[in-house]
Amino acid sequence: MFWLVSMGMLSLLLFALVHARSETLSNVPDNYHPDAVQVEPTSIASPTPDPITDPWPDIDINLPQYAMVNSSKLLASSYSPDVSVIDGTWNMMFDTAALPQLEAMLQDLRDAGFGVYVGGAYRSYSYQKQRFDGKCYNIALEMGIEGKEIWLLPEYQAAVEEAKKYTMEPGASEHQLGLAVDLYDRQYVAQTYSHMNQKFYEYLDSICAKYGFIKRYPTRKLLLTGWDEPWHYRYIGVEAATFIMNNNLCYEEFYAHYVPGFEY
């Protein structure tokens, strides 16, 4: 009798275990695999990656300080900026609003132990025309073109084209903007860059962007700018100048980014 009761209880226990096991298996997803890594579901969305930031300065390229001036983009003869005399010079003038930045840069050079000579600053349209016409006339004489009114002769045009290689024609000079300046460590009889103080220019190149200036016509960019004047510096503002100098660009490369279709 005791044996029968024991067997009955054991049967009930086995039934209960089998039923519990079947309930557990019925709740397992169909795609369950015992060797798969199970990842707990989460309600937290994956972080959205930051958008790629455009490293180019956010500027209005149409402002006067960014004006492109060359033989293809001439300034009008009537263009005349507001200029003031540069301190310590003999009536050399520069854009009035940007003058404090120029004078601070010049003082920085002096504090660093360099002498600094302003060889060129603002030039009016008429003054640039006098310079250009004089160059044309001298070249014409060297070419053997003579006469009281030689500029009326057909062959004089050859002298004009030759002069454009050495002197900017009226309207094509950044000096008319009042934002360009030619800087030397002293007054030179001949403008030969290799004979100038290279430490002076190395230092100037290292600080110019801090004051909003760029080296406008570096030798290495001759094929892009058309000019080799490593002493010529142009004011465009600190943000743009810093970007240009840090990335070894010339102004044409910078300008082309903002003006689709610009050719240089």
C-alpha positions in Angstrom: 0.0 0.0 0.0 2.8 2.4 0.9 4.6 1.6 -2.3 1.5 2.4 -4.4 1.1 5.8 -2.6 4.7 6.6 -3.2 4.5 5.8 -6.9 1.4 7.9 -7.2 3.1 11.0 -5.7 6.2 10.5 -7.9 4.0 10.4 -11.0 2.3 13.7 -9.9 5.7 15.3 -9.4 7.0 14.3 -12.8 3.8 15.6 -14.5 4.2 18.9 -12.8 7.8 19.3 -14.0 7.0 18.3 -17.6 4.1 20.8 -17.7 6.3 23.7 -16.4 9.0 22.9 -19.0 6.5 23.0 -21.8 5.1 26.4 -20.7 8.7 27.8 -20.7 9.4 26.6 -24.2 6.2 27.9 -25.5 7.4 31.5 -24.6 10.7 31.2 -26.5 10.8 33.2 -29.8 10.9 31.1 -33.0 14.3 32.6 -33.9 15.9 31.7 -30.6 19.3 30.0 -30.8 21.1 28.9 -27.6 24.5 29.9 -29.0 23.5 33.4 -30.1 24.4 36.5 -28.1 21.2 38.0 -26.8 21.1 41.8 -26.7 18.6 43.5 -24.4 16.3 45.8 -26.3 16.6 49.5 -25.6 14.4 52.5 -26.0 17.4 54.9 -26.3 17.9 56.1 -29.9 21.4 55.9 -31.4 23.1 59.3 -31.2 22.9 61.3 -34.5 26.3 62.1 -35.8 27.3 65.8 -35.9 27.0 67.4 -39.3 30.2 68.1 -41.2 31.2 71.7 -40.4 32.3 73.8 -43.3 35.8 75.0 -42.3 35.7 78.1 -44.7 34.9 81.4 -43.0 31.3 82.5 -43.0 31.7 85.9 -44.7 29.9 88.2 -47.1 32.3 88.2 -50.1 30.5 91.3 -51.5 31.9 93.6 -48.7 34.5 96.1 -50.0 37.3 94.6 -47.9 37.0 91.4 -50.0 37.0 93.1 -53.4 38.9 91.3 -56.1 40.9 93.8 -58.1 42.9 92.8 -61.2 43.0 93.5 -65.0 39.8 91.6 -65.4 38.0 93.3 -62.5 38.9 97.0 -62.7 38.0 99.6 -60.2 36.2 102.7 -61.6 38.2 105.9 -62.0 35.7 107.4 -59.5 36.4 104.9 -56.8 37.9 106.8 -53.9 37.9 105.2 -50.3 38.1 107.1 -47.0 41.8 107.1 -46.2 44.0 108.7 -43.5 47.7 109.3 -43.1 49.7 106.4 -41.7 51.5 107.5 -38.5 55.3 107.9 -39.0 55.1 108.2 -42.8 55.4 111.1 -45.2 51.7 111.4 -46.2 51.3 107.7 -47.0 47.6 106.9 -46.6 45.5 103.8 -45.8 41.8 102.9 -45.3 40.7 104.8 -42.2 38.7 101.9 -40.6 41.6 99.5 -41.1 44.4 101.9 -40.2 44.6 101.0 -36.5 45.2 97.3 -37.5 48.0 98.4 -39.9 49.7 100.7 -37.3 49.5 97.9 -34.7 51.2 95.5 -37.0 53.9 98.1 -37.8 54.5 98.6 -34.1 54.7 94.9 -33.6 57.5 94.7 -36.2 59.4 97.6 -34.4 58.9 95.9 -31.0 60.5 92.7 -32.5 63.6 94.7 -33.4 62.9 95.3 -37.1 63.0 98.6 -39.0 60.0 99.0 -41.2 59.5 101.2 -44.3 56.2 101.8 -46.0 57.1 101.9 -49.6 53.5 102.1 -51.0 50.0 102.5 -49.7 46.9 104.2 -51.2 47.1 105.3 -54.8 44.4 107.1 -56.6 43.3 106.1 -60.1 44.9 109.2 -61.6 48.2 108.5 -59.8 48.2 104.8 -61.0 47.5 106.1 -64.5 50.6 108.4 -64.4 52.7 105.5 -63.3 51.4 103.2 -66.0 51.6 105.8 -68.8 55.2 106.6 -67.8 56.1 102.9 -68.0 54.5 102.6 -71.4 56.3 105.6 -72.7 59.8 104.5 -71.5 59.3 101.0 -73.0 58.2 102.6 -76.2 61.4 104.6 -76.4 63.4 101.5 -75.6 61.6 99.8 -78.6 62.7 102.7 -80.9 59.2 104.1 -81.1 59.5 107.9 -81.5 57.2 110.8 -82.2 55.4 113.7 -80.5 52.3 111.7 -80.0 53.7 108.2 -80.0 50.8 106.8 -78.0 48.7 107.3 -81.2 50.9 105.0 -83.2 49.7 101.4 -83.8 53.0 100.0 -82.7 52.7 101.8 -79.3 50.2 99.1 -78.3 53.1 96.6 -78.1 54.7 98.9 -75.5 51.4 99.0 -73.5 51.2 95.2 -73.4 54.8 95.0 -72.3 54.2 97.6 -69.5 51.4 95.4 -68.1 54.0 92.9 -67.1 55.7 95.4 -64.7 53.0 97.9 -63.7 49.3 97.5 -63.1 47.1 99.4 -65.4 44.8 102.1 -63.8 41.9 100.5 -62.1 43.7 97.1 -61.7 45.7 98.0 -58.6 44.7 97.0 -55.1 46.4 100.2 -53.9 43.4 102.1 -55.1 41.3 100.2 -52.6 43.3 101.8 -49.8 43.7 98.3 -48.3 47.1 97.4 -49.7 50.6 98.3 -48.5 54.1 97.6 -49.6 56.4 96.9 -46.6 60.2 96.7 -46.5 62.8 96.6 -43.7 64.3 99.7 -45.3 64.2 101.7 -48.4 65.5 99.8 -51.4 66.9 101.1 -54.6 65.9 98.0 -56.5 63.0 95.7 -55.5 64.9 92.4 -55.4 63.2 90.1 -52.9 66.2 87.8 -52.6 68.3 90.7 -51.4 65.9 91.8 -48.8 65.9 90.8 -45.1 64.2 87.3 -45.1 63.9 87.2 -41.3 61.8 90.4 -41.5 59.4 88.8 -43.9 59.3 85.5 -42.0 58.3 87.4 -38.9 55.8 89.5 -40.8 54.2 86.4 -42.4 53.8 84.9 -38.9 52.0 87.9 -37.4 50.1 89.5 -40.4 46.9 87.5 -40.1 46.6 88.5 -36.4 46.0 92.0 -37.7 43.9 91.0 -40.7 46.5 91.0 -43.4 47.8 88.5 -46.0 50.8 88.2 -48.2 49.0 89.0 -51.4 51.4 88.0 -54.1 53.7 85.3 -52.8 56.3 84.0 -55.3 55.0 80.4 -55.1 51.6 81.6 -56.3 52.8 83.6 -59.3 51.0 81.4 -61.9 47.7 82.0 -60.0 47.9 85.7 -59.2 50.0 86.9 -62.1 52.3 88.9 -59.8 55.4 88.2 -57.8 55.4 90.9 -55.1 56.2 89.2 -51.7 56.4 92.7 -50.0 52.7 93.5 -50.9 50.2 93.0 -48.0 46.5 93.3 -48.2 43.9 93.8 -45.4 40.8 91.5 -45.5 40.1 91.0 -41.8 41.3 88.6 -39.2 39.0 85.6 -39.9 39.7 85.4 -43.6 43.4 86.3 -43.3 43.9 83.6 -40.7 42.3 81.0 -42.9 44.3 82.0 -45.9 47.7 82.1 -44.2 47.1 78.9 -42.2 46.2 77.0 -45.4 48.9 78.6 -47.6 46.4 79.9 -50.1 46.5 82.9 -52.3 43.6 85.3 -52.4 42.4 84.0 -55.8 42.0 80.5 -54.4 40.1 81.9 -51.4 37.9 84.2 -53.5 37.0 81.4 -56.0 35.4 79.4 -53.2 32.8 82.1 -52.7 32.3 83.2 -56.3 31.2 80.4 -58.6 32.6 80.7 -62.1 35.5 83.0 -61.0 38.5 82.4 -63.2 42.1 83.2 -62.4 
